[in-house]
Amino acid sequence: MNQRISWLLILLTTGCLSASTLDKLDKAKDLLKSGKPQEAVIEIKAVSPIDPNYAEAMVILAKAYLSIGRSDSAEAAIKTSLNKNDKNPQAVVVLTEIYLAQNRKPEVYAALRKGLKSMKNNAILLTQLGFVHLLHDSTDKAIIDFSQAKEANPQFALAYEGLGDAYTRLQGDAIAILNYEEAVKLDSTKEELLYKLSKGLMRERRYTEAARVYNQILSLHPENDAVSRELGKLYFAAKMYPNSARVLGPYVQRNPQDEEAWATFLEAVDNGRRYDIALSVANQVLQEKPKLAKALRLAGKSSFFAKKPQESIVHYQTLQKIEPLDAEDYKYLGRAHYELKKDTAAIRLLEQSLSMDSTQSDVYMDLGWAYMRIKKWDKAADVFRKKMTQDTSYVTAYLNYAICVNQLGQYENARDALLKVTAIRPKYLDGHYYLGSAYAQLRMAAEARKEYETVIALADTSKTKYRTQLSDAYRYIAIVHFSDKNWGEALQCLDKSLEFKPRDIDVMLLRASALIQMNRKEEARREYEKVLRIDPKNENAQKGIKIIDLF
């Protein structure tokens, strides 16, 4: 009875040891994967030699020793494992890795031959033999080994991967890709395998598929720098700029010293208008490197596009303390001041930008608008004229120039500029609208009326958008009818004008006048009364009512 109890205690103790060991083995494996082999060694050394899992523990210990360069200790551990279990193919593979590290080529092949003799057609060992043959430039033999491994175990992903490597060596990317894809079907979590597949697809110019695989890698490891860089460049080459900025952003945030990638990222941001990404990247970089000039520059520009002009100004001011601003810096700093309605400062900064680089045609428009806002029409006109000289087809420059010279009373110059606008863009409504105004100022009624009629026709499907232009157009045509004493037509046009601006006092007064001319005095009185409800002190309405009362 006592003997039976002793054996039971031994069995229970062994079971407890085994369960505890499994936890240690799992922890040691995790430590190895995390790049902590020294800690893995400590964990494994706690395993008892009488534990049923001791042989497996020695395999892990050998791997740990090998990773820290202690190949002799690794060899001793793996041979201990094989003495306990010589049918473990993983142990044989580790032994060959140790021999390879020691440059003992004959022993590598001897170990594999011995293993395959006792474990015939073992896919693991055949695959390792294939990799050894690849290592020693025996590619044809490697293909045979990998093919045999695949036949021995069609579910062994590493065999397909090996075939992919072998055909890649032979520049047979099409066949390599097929094998890599089969390997991925069996193991889609191996980054190195996915990377090999993506590189093969890139060489075959199958860029869309390569991008899909790159993204699959990043879903597993978002901080894979090599993949992030390559995918970002791939998207950039395909002119998929928003995607390029999205992928390169985190990469340059981690690697701001990579000048080529930084330059590509900046261009992708500009082309893809992804300043939200750029601002986030710049702010993250500045947390660690608050005086990094290129990060401050990016933050200044991106803050402007993020509609944060004050932040933009602060970034540029900080940058200015570190290094001189360039022409683009002054441009965006000027624009930030303009957004804050600091027009004098904006003008000074924009002029500084142009003095450094007069080819920035967009800056002329910014400077012109700043001058317009402070009503310096002559300076604004001069700036827009320069823009027109640079780009003879830029409609907005002609239009703004015309508005400025019109304010200066240069109606013929305004007309000529607007004729250019309508010639370049015949269906540009505002061009015809301002041209009609210029003709009106020149007392060219027929020409003005024609332009305003064109405005009405062009606005037919966008009446809400062009309410002001339509109201003014109908009002002017009504005035022409007034001069021709066509009271009915004038009234119709005035009614149309009021549809778009119901509280326009000038139009209401004209309407009352038309009604008087048509002897519809009571309606005229009601119109004057409407005016007085809006503007109780309106003298024209008061006078109109008095005239009606006289008759």
VEXKOL-348608 format. One record per residue (C-alpha): x, y, z; residue number from 1; residue in three letters. Coordinates in pm, whole numbers, padded with zeros to 5 digits. Example, Ala and Ser with C-alpha at 12.3 -4.5 7.8 and 13.67 -1.06 7.14 Angstrom:
VEXKOL-348608
01230  -00450  00780  1  ALA
01367  -00106  00714  2  SER
end
This chain:
VEXKOL-348608
00000  00000  00000  1  MET
00278  00243  00097  2  ASN
00462  00161  -00230  3  GLN
00150  00245  -00431  4  ARG
00114  00577  -00249  5  ILE
00478  00662  -00324  6  SER
00429  00598  -00695  7  TRP
00110  00809  -00691  8  LEU
00299  01095  -00526  9  LEU
00572  01070  -00789  10  ILE
00314  01082  -01070  11  LEU
00136  01381  -00918  12  LEU
00465  01564  -00865  13  THR
00573  01497  -01224  14  THR
00241  01628  -01351  15  GLY
00282  01949  -01151  16  CYS
00638  01986  -01277  17  LEU
00519  01939  -01634  18  SER
00246  02203  -01604  19  ALA
00488  02449  -01447  20  SER
00745  02376  -01718  21  THR
00501  02444  -01998  22  LEU
00450  02791  -01855  23  ASP
00827  02842  -01843  24  LYS
00868  02720  -02202  25  LEU
00600  02956  -02326  26  ASP
00756  03245  -02139  27  LYS
01102  03160  -02273  28  ALA
00969  03147  -02629  29  LYS
00809  03488  -02585  30  ASP
01135  03626  -02445  31  LEU
01323  03494  -02748  32  LEU
01073  03653  -02985  33  LYS
01109  03980  -02794  34  SER
01487  03975  -02837  35  GLY
01565  03887  -02476  36  LYS
01770  03564  -02504  37  PRO
01957  03615  -02174  38  GLN
01629  03620  -01983  39  GLU
01513  03314  -02179  40  ALA
01826  03128  -02068  41  VAL
01750  03205  -01704  42  ILE
01391  03085  -01744  43  GLU
01492  02755  -01909  44  ILE
01768  02675  -01660  45  LYS
01501  02644  -01396  46  ALA
01358  02337  -01573  47  VAL
01438  02009  -01401  48  SER
01618  01733  -01602  49  PRO
01355  01484  -01484  50  ILE
01074  01689  -01637  51  ASP
00906  01521  -01938  52  PRO
00949  01844  -02135  53  ASN
01321  01875  -02066  54  TYR
01417  01779  -02422  55  ALA
01204  02059  -02564  56  GLU
01345  02297  -02304  57  ALA
01699  02219  -02427  58  MET
01595  02308  -02784  59  VAL
01481  02651  -02665  60  ILE
01796  02689  -02453  61  LEU
02013  02604  -02755  62  ALA
01834  02870  -02962  63  LYS
01887  03125  -02687  64  ALA
02258  03043  -02654  65  TYR
02299  03057  -03032  66  LEU
02138  03401  -03050  67  SER
02391  03542  -02801  68  ILE
02690  03383  -02974  69  GLY
02754  03097  -02733  70  ARG
02756  02824  -02995  71  SER
02945  02572  -02780  72  ASP
02685  02598  -02505  73  SER
02414  02577  -02771  74  ALA
02567  02258  -02911  75  GLU
02583  02097  -02569  76  ALA
02217  02184  -02501  77  ALA
02087  02055  -02833  78  ILE
02283  01729  -02806  79  LYS
02130  01681  -02462  80  THR
01789  01722  -02624  81  SER
01869  01474  -02903  82  LEU
02001  01218  -02652  83  ASN
01660  01228  -02486  84  LYS
01463  01239  -02814  85  ASN
01643  01180  -03146  86  ASP
01314  01191  -03338  87  LYS
01263  01565  -03296  88  ASN
01321  01731  -03636  89  PRO
01328  02077  -03478  90  GLN
01624  01974  -03265  91  ALA
01808  01852  -03576  92  VAL
01739  02184  -03747  93  VAL
01880  02376  -03449  94  VAL
02189  02153  -03453  95  LEU
02248  02236  -03821  96  THR
02209  02608  -03743  97  GLU
02477  02572  -03477  98  ILE
02710  02395  -03721  99  TYR
02647  02664  -03980  100  LEU
02737  02931  -03726  101  ALA
03060  02741  -03659  102  GLN
03124  02698  -04035  103  ASN
03121  02319  -04003  104  ARG
02971  02241  -04342  105  LYS
03033  01861  -04347  106  PRO
02867  01818  -04006  107  GLU
02562  02013  -04134  108  VAL
02499  01767  -04415  109  TYR
02584  01469  -04192  110  ALA
02329  01579  -03932  111  ALA
02058  01620  -04193  112  LEU
02135  01285  -04359  113  ARG
02122  01115  -04020  114  LYS
01794  01286  -03937  115  GLY
01635  01195  -04269  116  LEU
01750  00837  -04228  117  LYS
01557  00802  -03903  118  SER
01272  01034  -04006  119  MET
01217  00956  -04373  120  LYS
01060  01224  -04593  121  ASN
01029  01462  -04301  122  ASN
00914  01795  -04445  123  ALA
01095  02000  -04180  124  ILE
01430  01835  -04245  125  LEU
01389  01837  -04624  126  LEU
01311  02207  -04608  127  THR
01618  02275  -04390  128  GLN
01829  02080  -04638  129  LEU
01688  02299  -04915  130  GLY
01786  02616  -04729  131  PHE
02138  02476  -04668  132  VAL
02172  02400  -05039  133  HIS
02057  02754  -05117  134  LEU
02313  02889  -04874  135  LEU
02585  02703  -05061  136  HIS
02457  02805  -05407  137  ASP
02314  02466  -05497  138  SER
01986  02612  -05618  139  THR
01881  02317  -05835  140  ASP
01931  02076  -05544  141  LYS
01739  02315  -05318  142  ALA
01442  02310  -05555  143  ILE
01436  01930  -05538  144  ILE
01453  01938  -05157  145  ASP
01172  02193  -05124  146  PHE
00957  02006  -05377  147  SER
01001  01680  -05184  148  GLN
00913  01862  -04861  149  ALA
00599  02002  -05022  150  LYS
00497  01655  -05136  151  GLU
00568  01511  -04791  152  ALA
00354  01775  -04622  153  ASN
00142  01999  -04850  154  PRO
00045  02206  -04546  155  GLN
00403  02304  -04457  156  PHE
00430  02673  -04544  157  ALA
00809  02692  -04514  158  LEU
00853  02447  -04802  159  ALA
00663  02680  -05037  160  TYR
00859  02975  -04905  161  GLU
01183  02792  -04977  162  GLY
01072  02722  -05334  163  LEU
00992  03091  -05368  164  GLY
01343  03179  -05249  165  ASP
01500  02932  -05490  166  ALA
01311  03060  -05794  167  TYR
01385  03417  -05688  168  THR
01752  03324  -05696  169  ARG
01699  03202  -06054  170  LEU
01512  03526  -06139  171  GLN
01195  03330  -06192  172  GLY
00973  03575  -06009  173  ASP
00648  03454  -06165  174  ALA
00697  03101  -06021  175  ILE
00840  03242  -05697  176  ALA
00527  03452  -05649  177  ILE
00301  03150  -05691  178  LEU
00490  02964  -05418  179  ASN
00501  03263  -05186  180  TYR
00125  03303  -05230  181  GLU
00072  02939  -05135  182  GLU
00289  02991  -04828  183  ALA
00086  03297  -04732  184  VAL
-00236  03097  -04757  185  LYS
-00091  02863  -04493  186  LEU
00071  03134  -04277  187  ASP
-00045  03490  -04333  188  SER
00121  03628  -04019  189  THR
00487  03597  -04121  190  LYS
00621  03940  -04209  191  GLU
00937  03818  -04379  192  GLU
00734  03593  -04610  193  LEU
00493  03873  -04700  194  LEU
00786  04104  -04767  195  TYR
00941  03853  -05008  196  LYS
00608  03827  -05188  197  LEU
00574  04205  -05215  198  SER
00927  04240  -05355  199  LYS
00856  03976  -05618  200  GLY
00535  04152  -05716  201  LEU
00726  04480  -05743  202  MET
00983  04323  -05975  203  ARG
00699  04189  -06189  204  GLU
00545  04539  -06190  205  ARG
00227  04413  -06031  206  ARG
00209  04726  -05822  207  TYR
-00152  04707  -05706  208  THR
-00099  04359  -05566  209  GLU
00231  04465  -05411  210  ALA
00056  04755  -05236  211  ALA
-00206  04517  -05098  212  ARG
00066  04293  -04950  213  VAL
00259  04590  -04812  214  TYR
-00058  04703  -04636  215  ASN
-00105  04352  -04500  216  GLN
00245  04370  -04348  217  ILE
00172  04709  -04194  218  LEU
-00147  04574  -04041  219  SER
00074  04322  -03859  220  LEU
00354  04562  -03779  221  HIS
00263  04930  -03831  222  PRO
00618  05042  -03751  223  GLU
00790  04836  -04021  224  ASN
01008  05114  -04161  225  ASP
01128  04937  -04474  226  ALA
00774  04855  -04583  227  VAL
00639  05198  -04492  228  SER
00908  05367  -04699  229  ARG
00863  05141  -05001  230  GLU
00483  05158  -04995  231  LEU
00490  05536  -04958  232  GLY
00720  05565  -05260  233  LYS
00502  05321  -05456  234  LEU
00189  05527  -05390  235  TYR
00381  05843  -05481  236  PHE
00498  05695  -05813  237  ALA
00137  05599  -05886  238  ALA
00034  05960  -05809  239  LYS
-00181  05838  -05522  240  MET
-00060  06128  -05313  241  TYR
-00305  06111  -05020  242  PRO
-00216  05744  -04966  243  ASN
00154  05824  -04998  244  SER
00125  06095  -04732  245  ALA
-00075  05863  -04507  246  ARG
00191  05589  -04519  247  VAL
00502  05808  -04518  248  LEU
00376  06030  -04235  249  GLY
00439  05784  -03951  250  PRO
00768  05679  -04114  251  TYR
00918  06029  -04132  252  VAL
00787  06095  -03782  253  GLN
01005  05805  -03664  254  ARG
01288  05886  -03906  255  ASN
01304  06264  -03958  256  PRO
01669  06229  -04060  257  GLN
01572  06052  -04385  258  ASP
01593  06353  -04616  259  GLU
01475  06172  -04929  260  GLU
01165  06033  -04760  261  ALA
01095  06370  -04596  262  TRP
01108  06544  -04935  263  ALA
00876  06284  -05088  264  THR
00638  06320  -04795  265  PHE
00625  06700  -04835  266  LEU
00543  06670  -05203  267  GLU
00279  06405  -05135  268  ALA
00123  06635  -04874  269  VAL
00113  06928  -05116  270  ASP
-00023  06725  -05406  271  ASN
-00270  06532  -05193  272  GLY
-00368  06827  -04971  273  ARG
-00313  06615  -04662  274  ARG
-00198  06896  -04434  275  TYR
-00384  06733  -04146  276  ASP
-00136  06445  -04156  277  ILE
00157  06683  -04200  278  ALA
00058  06892  -03900  279  LEU
00025  06584  -03680  280  SER
00367  06458  -03792  281  VAL
00532  06796  -03742  282  ALA
00388  06836  -03392  283  ASN
00501  06488  -03290  284  GLN
00854  06549  -03418  285  VAL
00870  06887  -03244  286  LEU
00787  06726  -02911  287  GLN
01123  06548  -02926  288  GLU
01313  06802  -03137  289  LYS
01157  07144  -03073  290  PRO
01424  07327  -03272  291  LYS
01426  07107  -03581  292  LEU
01394  07363  -03860  293  ALA
01223  07146  -04119  294  LYS
00962  07035  -03865  295  ALA
00890  07397  -03768  296  LEU
00861  07488  -04135  297  ARG
00618  07203  -04196  298  LEU
00417  07296  -03887  299  ALA
00394  07658  -03999  300  GLY
00268  07573  -04344  301  LYS
00034  07296  -04229  302  SER
-00114  07513  -03954  303  SER
-00206  07770  -04216  304  PHE
-00391  07512  -04423  305  PHE
-00555  07378  -04106  306  ALA
-00704  07726  -04060  307  LYS
-00487  07794  -03756  308  LYS
-00316  08117  -03864  309  PRO
-00201  08220  -03518  310  GLN
-00028  07885  -03466  311  GLU
00128  07920  -03809  312  SER
00272  08260  -03714  313  ILE
00417  08121  -03390  314  VAL
00591  07835  -03571  315  HIS
00743  08068  -03830  316  TYR
00857  08311  -03563  317  GLN
01030  08024  -03381  318  THR
01187  07910  -03708  319  LEU
01315  08263  -03774  320  GLN
01517  08249  -03452  321  LYS
01693  07935  -03578  322  ILE
01754  08014  -03944  323  GLU
01651  08278  -04203  324  PRO
01308  08234  -04360  325  LEU
01290  08154  -04731  326  ASP
01048  08288  -04991  327  ALA
00784  08022  -04925  328  GLU
00805  08082  -04550  329  ASP
00733  08452  -04599  330  TYR
00446  08364  -04831  331  LYS
00263  08150  -04575  332  TYR
00353  08382  -04290  333  LEU
00201  08665  -04494  334  GLY
-00107  08462  -04569  335  ARG
-00150  08382  -04200  336  ALA
-00144  08754  -04119  337  HIS
-00394  08817  -04399  338  TYR
-00633  08559  -04249  339  GLU
-00612  08748  -03920  340  LEU
-00689  09072  -04110  341  LYS
-00347  09213  -04028  342  LYS
-00322  09356  -04377  343  ASP
-00027  09590  -04332  344  THR
00190  09309  -04194  345  ALA
00060  09070  -04460  346  ALA
00159  09315  -04736  347  ILE
00508  09360  -04595  348  ARG
00566  08985  -04567  349  LEU
00423  08903  -04910  350  LEU
00639  09173  -05069  351  GLU
00941  09022  -04894  352  GLN
00849  08682  -05039  353  SER
00828  08826  -05391  354  LEU
01157  09010  -05352  355  SER
01322  08674  -05283  356  MET
01144  08488  -05563  357  ASP
00946  08689  -05816  358  SER
00836  08373  -06002  359  THR
00578  08287  -05732  360  GLN
00280  08386  -05940  361  SER
00030  08293  -05666  362  ASP
00180  08551  -05430  363  VAL
00079  08835  -05663  364  TYR
-00284  08742  -05610  365  MET
-00244  08731  -05230  366  ASP
-00072  09070  -05232  367  LEU
-00334  09220  -05461  368  GLY
-00619  09105  -05239  369  TRP
-00446  09249  -04934  370  ALA
-00417  09588  -05108  371  TYR
-00783  09567  -05216  372  MET
-00895  09510  -04860  373  ARG
-00732  09835  -04746  374  ILE
-00867  10003  -05063  375  LYS
-00531  10085  -05215  376  LYS
-00676  10031  -05559  377  TRP
-00377  10166  -05754  378  ASP
-00127  09934  -05583  379  LYS
-00363  09639  -05612  380  ALA
-00414  09711  -05984  381  ALA
-00037  09725  -06035  382  ASP
00011  09386  -05867  383  VAL
-00266  09223  -06069  384  PHE
-00116  09370  -06386  385  ARG
00210  09193  -06308  386  LYS
00022  08869  -06260  387  LYS
-00150  08922  -06596  388  MET
00191  08967  -06757  389  THR
00313  08642  -06603  390  GLN
00004  08446  -06705  391  ASP
-00195  08598  -06989  392  THR
-00477  08345  -06946  393  SER
-00536  08381  -06572  394  TYR
-00895  08504  -06557  395  VAL
-00902  08593  -06186  396  THR
-00615  08840  -06230  397  ALA
-00796  09022  -06513  398  TYR
-01120  09030  -06314  399  LEU
-00961  09175  -06001  400  ASN
-00760  09422  -06206  401  TYR
-01084  09538  -06367  402  ALA
-01252  09584  -06028  403  ILE
-00957  09796  -05910  404  CYS
-00934  10023  -06213  405  VAL
-01311  10061  -06208  406  ASN
-01275  10198  -05854  407  GLN
-01015  10440  -05994  408  LEU
-01259  10558  -06261  409  GLY
-01062  10395  -06542  410  GLN
-01368  10242  -06701  411  TYR
-01216  10178  -07041  412  GLU
-00928  09982  -06884  413  ASN
-01184  09786  -06682  414  ALA
-01384  09713  -06996  415  ARG
-01076  09596  -07189  416  ASP
-00971  09361  -06910  417  ALA
-01320  09218  -06882  418  LEU
-01343  09164  -07256  419  LEU
-01031  08949  -07215  420  LYS
-01204  08757  -06934  421  VAL
-01512  08679  -07141  422  THR
-01297  08585  -07440  423  ALA
-01103  08332  -07234  424  ILE
-01410  08200  -07051  425  ARG
-01725  08281  -07247  426  PRO
-01952  08120  -06986  427  LYS
-01795  08287  -06683  428  TYR
-02093  08466  -06530  429  LEU
-01900  08715  -06316  430  ASP
-01698  08822  -06619  431  GLY
-02017  08926  -06799  432  HIS
-02156  09079  -06481  433  TYR
-01862  09314  -06427  434  TYR
-01835  09385  -06799  435  LEU
-02198  09496  -06793  436  GLY
-02112  09731  -06507  437  SER
-01814  09873  -06700  438  ALA
-02032  09937  -07006  439  TYR
-02290  10104  -06782  440  ALA
-02022  10337  -06644  441  GLN
-01923  10421  -07003  442  LEU
-02290  10490  -07082  443  ARG
-02294  10216  -07342  444  MET
-02647  10101  -07261  445  ALA
-02698  09853  -07543  446  ALA
-02371  09674  -07469  447  GLU
-02442  09675  -07095  448  ALA
-02790  09535  -07148  449  ARG
-02650  09256  -07366  450  LYS
-02402  09154  -07094  451  GLU
-02669  09158  -06824  452  TYR
-02897  08945  -07040  453  GLU
-02608  08700  -07073  454  THR
-02580  08697  -06694  455  VAL
-02949  08607  -06665  456  ILE
-02911  08325  -06917  457  ALA
-02601  08181  -06754  458  LEU
-02756  08186  -06406  459  ALA
-03067  08000  -06515  460  ASP
-02977  07679  -06328  461  THR
-02801  07846  -06032  462  SER
-03032  08128  -05936  463  LYS
-02979  08100  -05562  464  THR
-02601  08117  -05600  465  LYS
-02618  08431  -05817  466  TYR
-02895  08621  -05638  467  ARG
-02703  08950  -05625  468  THR
-02593  08936  -05989  469  GLN
-02946  08853  -06107  470  LEU
-03103  09131  -05901  471  SER
-02859  09388  -06042  472  ASP
-02897  09259  -06397  473  ALA
-03278  09290  -06392  474  TYR
-03254  09632  -06230  475  ARG
-03023  09766  -06502  476  TYR
-03242  09627  -06781  477  ILE
-03539  09793  -06610  478  ALA
-03355  10127  -06619  479  ILE
-03298  10082  -06992  480  VAL
-03672  10025  -07033  481  HIS
-03732  10340  -06828  482  PHE
-03524  10543  -07069  483  SER
-03730  10399  -07355  484  ASP
-04053  10463  -07161  485  LYS
-04142  10096  -07175  486  ASN
-04308  10104  -06833  487  TRP
-04461  09758  -06847  488  GLY
-04132  09588  -06939  489  GLU
-03953  09793  -06675  490  ALA
-04206  09681  -06411  491  LEU
-04160  09317  -06503  492  GLN
-03782  09347  -06469  493  CYS
-03815  09526  -06136  494  LEU
-04044  09252  -06006  495  ASP
-03779  08998  -06110  496  LYS
-03509  09197  -05935  497  SER
-03710  09200  -05613  498  LEU
-03749  08823  -05625  499  GLU
-03376  08801  -05553  500  PHE
-03342  09103  -05320  501  LYS
-03688  09167  -05170  502  PRO
-03576  09458  -04949  503  ARG
-03379  09652  -05209  504  ASP
-03506  10006  -05150  505  ILE
-03370  10148  -05477  506  ASP
-03555  09887  -05680  507  VAL
-03875  09943  -05479  508  MET
-03857  10318  -05547  509  LEU
-03807  10249  -05918  510  LEU
-04105  10017  -05911  511  ARG
-04322  10286  -05750  512  ALA
-04213  10531  -06023  513  SER
-04308  10281  -06294  514  ALA
-04649  10231  -06137  515  LEU
-04709  10609  -06131  516  ILE
-04617  10629  -06498  517  GLN
-04872  10356  -06564  518  MET
-05130  10554  -06360  519  ASN
-05147  10282  -06095  520  ARG
-05117  10529  -05810  521  LYS
-05259  10323  -05527  522  GLU
-05015  10043  -05598  523  GLU
-04741  10305  -05613  524  ALA
-04849  10438  -05271  525  ARG
-04835  10087  -05124  526  ARG
-04482  10047  -05265  527  GLU
-04370  10373  -05104  528  TYR
-04525  10261  -04777  529  GLU
-04324  09937  -04795  530  LYS
-04010  10146  -04833  531  VAL
-04102  10353  -04526  532  LEU
-04155  10042  -04319  533  ARG
-03795  09947  -04398  534  ILE
-03657  10305  -04382  535  ASP
-03902  10538  -04205  536  PRO
-03695  10847  -04292  537  LYS
-03659  10776  -04662  538  ASN
-03714  11114  -04827  539  GLU
-03782  10977  -05175  540  ASN
-04067  10761  -05047  541  ALA
-04212  11052  -04845  542  GLN
-04191  11280  -05147  543  LYS
-04354  11017  -05369  544  GLY
-04654  10985  -05140  545  ILE
-04697  11365  -05134  546  LYS
-04696  11379  -05513  547  ILE
-04961  11106  -05528  548  ILE
-05173  11298  -05276  549  ASP
-05161  11609  -05496  550  LEU
-05344  11426  -05769  551  PHE
end
